[in-house]
Amino acid sequence: MSTNESPSAREETHEVVVIGAGMAGLMAATTLADRDVVVLEAADRAGGRVDTVRRGDYWINLGTQFTEGTGPLIDALHRHRIPLGTLEGKSVALSLGGKQVDTSNPFSLMVRSRMSFLDRVGLAVVGTRILANVPFLEMNPAKRLARWARAKLDARPASYVLRGIGSKLTKDMVRSWSGQWMGCEPEETAATQFVSSMGILLTDPEKVPNLTLPQGGNQTLTDVLTADLGDKIRLNSPVTSVAWTADGVVVDYEDDAGPVRLHARRAIVAVPADVAVTIMPGLPPEYRKAYDAIRYGRYVVVGFFTHEEGPQSWDDYLAVSTPGLAFQAVFNHAAALRRGSSRRPGGALACFAGGAEADKLFELTDSEIVSRFTADLLSLYPELEGKLGEGILRRHPRVVPFWAPEGRASLPTLRQNLGPVHLAGDYQLDLPSLADAASSGQQAAEKVLASL
């Protein structure tokens, strides 16, 4: 495979190069830390979509919201002795008609909230369609019934749960759920991921393994991994080309001093799908097809540190769905700290808009977005008047991977290396998450070590 001519490029050689310093890249590099490894990151910070802001006792995750799952991510948190704030006893609520109703209590949701008969029927039908599939998704995927259910859900859009529903409120709620948890519309994504995301979180978040908020936010771990890797990480170093032969890899990138050509025996590419196809123009067609099938949810997030005292109506919820507002959900990052009768003053709330709502907000200025979110948060919780800190805004045009119906069929291709080039990312495993990103990075690094 030919490479672009760069006569003025500086030359360097390393055993392994990792491209991308998000969670997958950091875990890959950490696994390879005893070897001659270098990490190239285009941004001015490591961590990728992990982004935390801290104030005193509190923190706000402005990128990925929670840590969950099993495997290398949880192992790393324990290994680095990062305290995990438990979310045991916390649940998800829905704000309707001025009331917050716990979604883990379907009877309360149907009876206490202000809904018409049509709305109640619509919600019941949607809930039944989601929950009826959850047991199949929790089964061992090797079982015939589980494979049948997954294939059926993979072939249809998530909007199937709204088929025949006449209730506008129910439709708004489903779109709100899809936007807040996946960053897309129900018509965009296959039903599998939507049902997996919604089925447990809406009814019993405690069923999610290790659903937690690490002390200091998700960035606590990426900060530790970044510090451990030290000068192995090179920030502001965008890669322009990755080429390979059977014997090794040639990576062209830019840094502050100009173009660099790096030769390595192995490479791990841990970047989003659209970046991967740009920097690897020599991808075989089946790999290009698999990458092209990956789509990304988009979000607008505004975080607020708060200055209230005493118990509040949101203390027992890790998230509150808010259909009809400028944002679709409020995530409560102080939930893990609310234990016992004593309550520290203040708090931390993150307001999320996803999917089509985020698309509209991208057209506005930062001040317009913050103003809208502030006004709607105060309409939701008037008691915060005069107790809100300045809004902290993040725009995320690319966050959670998802697939259109039938799109996931080509995914197994990306689990195979391209000779000396190995691929990693949260798109590789069953349900995209921070834990899956960490697992894919470690797995790629272990394959590299086995091949050297």
N, C-alpha and C positions, 0 to 999 in steps of 0.2 A: 504494500500500500504506500503510495507516495505521500510526502508531506510538503507543506508549503515552504518555499524557499525563504529563509530569513538570514541573509548573510551577516547582518549586524547584530544578531542575537547573541547574548552571552550563553555559554554552554555549561551545563552542570549535570551530574549523574548521581542518582540515588537508587537504592534497592527497590523501594515502593513509593508511589505517589498516591495520595488520597485527594480527590477533587471534591470539594465541598466540606464545610465545617459545621453543618447542622448536626442533629443528634446522631444520624447514621454515620456521618464522616468522623465525628469525634469518637464514637465507640469503636469504629474500625481502627482509627489511629491509636487509640488507647490499647487495643489488643495487640497492635504491632509496635508498641512503644520501645521494645528492646531491640528492634531492628532499625536499619537506616531508612526512616520514613519521613516524608515531608507532606504537609497538608496545605493545599492551595485554596484560598477562600476569596471570592470576588468582593465581598462586603468589607466594611471597616470593623466588623465585630463577628465573633464566632457565635454559634447557637442557632442560626437559621430562624425558624418560626418560633423558637423559644425566646420570649422577651418579657422581662419582669422589671417593674419599677417599685422601689421600696421607700417607705417613709416610716421611721420609728418602728413600732411593733408590727406594722402592716405592710402588705405587698399586694400588687395587682399584676396578674398575668395578662399581658396585652397581646400575646400570641396564643399558644396552646394553653387551654384552661386548666386541665386536670392531669394528674398522673394516674394511670391505671394499668392493669395487666400483670403479667408475670415475666420472669426471665432476666436478661442482662440489665435492663433499666432498674428494676427493683434491687437486683444484686448490687449494682453500682451505688445506689442510694444508701444501702446498708453498709457497704464496704467503706464508704466515705463518711459514715456516721452522720448522715443528714437526717434530722428528725422528720418523721412523717406525721402530719396532722390528720387525725382520723376524721372521716365524715360519717362515722357510725351514728345512726339516729337522725341524720339529716336527709331531707327529701327534696323533691322538685314540686313546685307549686305553679298554679295557673292563675293569672290575674284576670278576673272577669267582673264587669259591673261593679267595680270598686271593692271586690272581695278577693282575697287570696285563698285558693282552695288546693289542698294537698292532693296531688294526682295519684298518690299511692293508695288513696281511699276512694275507689270508684263510686261508692254510694254517696259519699259526701260531695264528690265532684258533680254528680247528677242532681242531687237534692238541694244542696246549699247554694250553688251558683245560680245566677239569674239567667235562666235559659228558657226559650220557648219549647213547646213539645217537639217541634221540628228539629230544633237544635239538639235536644236530648237524644232523639232517635239517631240523628246524624252522627253524634259523638259515639253513641253506643255501637253503631255499625263499624265505624272506623276503628275503635278500640278492639272490637271482636276480630276484625280482619288482621290487625297487627298481632294481637296476642295469640291467635290461633296458629301462627307460624313460628313463634318463638321457640316452642319445644323442639321443633324439627331442626332449627338452627343451632340449638344447644347439643344436639346429638352428635355422636362421632360421625364425621362426614363420610367415613368409609361405609356406613350402613346404607342400604338401598333406599330406605324411606327418606333418610336425610338428603341423599344425593338427588332424589326426585323433587323434594321440596325446594332445595337450593336452585336446581335447574329451572324450576317453574318461576321462582322469584327473580332469577337472573334474566329471564326472558321478557319480563314485563316492567313497565315504569312504576315508580313508587306512587304515581297518581292513581293507580288502580284502586287504592283504598278509598278514593273519593267517587268511584263509579256509582252513579245513581243518587248521589247525595245532593239534596236541595238546599241544605242549610248553609247560608253564607258564613255564619260564625264558624261552623265546622271546617269549611274550606280555608278560612283565614287561619284557624288554629293549626291545621296540617301544614300550611305554607310557613307559618311561623316556626313550627318544630323543625321542618326541613332546613329552613334558613339558619336557625340558631345552632343546630348540631352538625350540619353538613355544608352549609354555605351555598346551597343550590336550591332549585325549585324541584317539586316532586316529579315534574315531567322530564327533568334532565337526567335523573339517576335511576338505575335499576332498583327494584324493590328490595333486593337482598340487604343492601347496606342500610337503607332507611329503616327496615323492620328491625335489623340488628341493633341499630343505634337507639331507636325509640322504644322497643318492646320492654327492655329492662329499665332504662333510665326513667321512663314515665311511671313505672309501677313500683320498682324496688331497687334503687341505686346500690344498696348494700350487696346485691348479687354480683356486681362488677368487681372482679378481683383487685384488691389493693387500690380502690378508688380513694385518692388522697390528694392532699395539697402539701408538698414538701415545705418545711419551714424556710421562709424567705423566698418562696416561689419556685417555679420550675427552673428558672435560670441559675438557681443555686448549684445544681449539678453541672450544667454546661460551663459555669464559671470555674468549678473545681477541675473538670476535665481539661479545660483550656489552660489553666495554670499549670497542671501536671505536664502537659505537652510542651509548654514553653515555646522556645524558638523553632520547634518543629512546625508550628502553624505560621503561615504567611498570609496576613490580611491584605486587602486591596490588591489582590493578585488574580485578576480574572483570566481564566483559561480561554484561549481562542481556538485551539485545535488539539484533538487527541487522535493519534494514528498508531497503528500497531502491526507487527508481524508476528510470526510464531515465536520469535526470540525475545521480543520486548516491546516497549512502548516509547513513543516520542510525544511529549506534551509541550505545546507552545503556550506561553502565558506572558502577561505584562505585569511589571511592578513599577515602583516609583523611578527606577533607574532605566527603564526601557524594556524591550522584548527579551525573553529568556527562552531557550530551548532546553528542556529537561529530558534526559534519557533515564529510563527505569526498567527493571526487570518485570515489574507488575504494577498495575494501576487499579484503584477502586474508584469508580465514578458514583458519587453520592449526591446528585443534584436533581432538581425537578425535571420532569419528562421533557418539557419544551427546551430547557437548557441542554439536556443530554443530546437531543437530535441536532442542535445547532453546533455543538462542539465536536460531535462525532459524525461528520458527513459520510463516512465510509460504513455506516451501519448496514447490515444485511436487511433486505426488505421485511422479513418477518419481525425483526427487532424494531424497525421503524414503525411498522403497523401496531405493535404492542404498545410502544410509547405514545403513538398518536391516539390510542384509545383511552389514555388516561386524561381525565379532566380534573379541574381543580375548583373547589369552592372558594368563594371570595367573601371577605368580611370588612366591615368598618367597626372599629372598637373605640369606645371612649371610656376611660377609667376615671373614677373619682375617689379620692380619699375623703372620708367624712369625719365630722367632729361632734357627733351626738353623744349623749350619755344615757345610761340606763338601757333596759331591754327594749328591743325593737321588733316590729312585726315580721321582719325578714330573717331574724337571727337563726331560725331552725331550718332554713332552706339553703341548699347549695346553689339553686337556680330558680328563677321565677320567669315563666313564659309570659310575654306581654303582647299578644296580638293586637294590632290596631295602633300601636305607638311607633315612633320613628325607629326604635330598636325593637327586636323581637324577644330579647331575653336580658335579664340582669343576673350576672353571676356574682355570688357573695363569697369573696376570698377570705373573709374573716370567719366563715362557718366553722372551719376546723379549730378555731380558737375559742369557740363558745361552749364552754363546759362548766357545769356546776352553777351555783347561784350568783357568783361574782362575774361581772362583765366589764372588760376594759373599755374605757371611753374610746370613741372613734370607730372607724371601720374602713372597708375597701370594697367598692362595687365596680364591676365592669359591665358596660352596656354594649350589647352585640346586635348588629344588623347583618344579615347574610343574604346571599342569592340576589334576586331581582331588587330587593330593597337596597342592598349595598351598591348595586350597579347605578341606581339613581343617585345615591349619596356621593359616589365618586365624582359626579359632575359639579358638586358644590365646593365652596371654599372650606378651609379648616374651621374658621370661626362660625360659618353657617351650620356646619355639622354639630359642633360642640353646643351651639345655642339651642338647636332643636332637641338634642339629647338631654340637655340640662332642663329645658322646659318640661319635657315628657317625664323625666325622672321625678321632678317636683310634683307633677300631676299625679304620679303613682304614689309617692310618699311625701305629702305636703309637710310632714314634720321635719324634713331635711332643709326647709327654707332657712337660709343663712348659715347652714352647716355643711355645705358642699365645697370641697376644694376646687381648684381649677381643673377643668377637663383635660385629660391626657389622651391625645388622638393617635390612632394607628390606622393606616389603610393597608389592607392585605388583598391584593388582586389574585393571589395564589396561595391557598392554604391546604385544605383537606382534599386528598385525591378521591375521586369517585368515578364510576363507569356508567355509561348509558346501557340500556338493555343489550345483552349479548356481548358487551364490550370486554368483560372480564375473561372471555374465552381465550384470548391471546396472552394473558398474563404469565402463564408458566414459562413462556419464552424468556422473559426478563430474569428468571431465576437461574439461567444458564450463563456461564461466563463466555466471553468472546476471546478465546485464547488467553492472553495474559491480562485482559481487561475484565474485571469483576464489577458487578452492578449492585447497588444498595439503595434502599429508600423505603419509606413507609408504605409504598404501593405494593410491596412484594408479598405481604402476608394477608391474612383473612380480612381484618378490619383495621384500616389505617389508623394508627395511633402513635404516640411517642414511644410506647413500648415496642411496637412493631419496627419503628425506625431503628431503635437501639439494637434489636435482635438481628435485623438484616445487616447492619454494619458489622456486628461481631461475627456473624456467620460468613460474610464475605472475607473478613480478615483471616478467619480460621482456614478457609479454602486457600487463600494466598499462602499462608504459612505452610500448609500441606504440600503446596506446589513448588516451593522454593528448595 
